[in-house]
Structures are given as structure tokens and as C-alpha cells.
């Protein structure tokens, strides 16, 4: 299985508001950047979409280390919250409906294909790939504010 590193970030100008995501896929010495955005969204949706976009670009099952500054994304996977939400009909432990179900379904399907380890990194703390992803995400969000 190929070993790949993915770095992601999401941004939102207001929450909700115009948003963007950035992702960088690293395989050996090769890097590929992804970015996109939406006129009306949330930061959490952009965080999820960054991960989904990068994982969807993989053409075969891979071992992935996905690094993100989103506790929402990393904890929901590492602590099995998202799997639990799905098992309970997309209800959280407090009985309230889970948010972003459409994106969680897509991500969980990708996690069935790839072996992914999620790693949290503090945002805006000088991590080179996280900073690059942040710039990509912010640039996309700003496209909707002009």
C-alpha cells in the first residue's frame, strides 16, 4: 500500500459565511494542492471538504496520515464520534441531530477504502503545510467576498 501524507485546513469569513478549504497531498517528493470554496458555508464544512477532496483524489487504497488543525474533524474520527452518530441514525450522544451528515457520509465511505491516521496540529503555529493550507483556504473564501 502506498504511503501518503495529506494536510488540510478550512476557513470561513463569518461562520456561516463565505468559506474555503485547502489540502496538500504529498507522495514521496510529489505534492498536489487542492482548494475550493462556497459562498455560504461553515468552517466545519470546509474542514471536512478539504479532507474529502484530498482522499477522493487517491486512485487506489493507501495508508494515509492526515494532518489537520480541526479538532472537530480529528476528534470525530479518532474518538469514533462520527461512526457512533451514523450508527444512531445521525444522532449525537445528547440526542440532538449530528451536523454535516452529507459530508460525514462521504468521509466515512473514504475511510472504508483507505487506512487513515488523523493527526491534530495547532493552527497558526508555524507548521509549514498547515500554513500553506490556510493560505489556500483563505484565498478561496475571499473569492466570495469581492
Protein Blocks (a to p, Z undefined) as FASTA:
>chain_A
ZZdddddddddedjaddddddddddehjbccddddddfbdcfklmmmmmmmmmmmmpmbd
cddddddfbfklmmmmmnommmmmmmnoopafkopacehklmmmmmmmmmmmpccddddd
dehiopaklmmmmmmmmmmmmmmmZZ
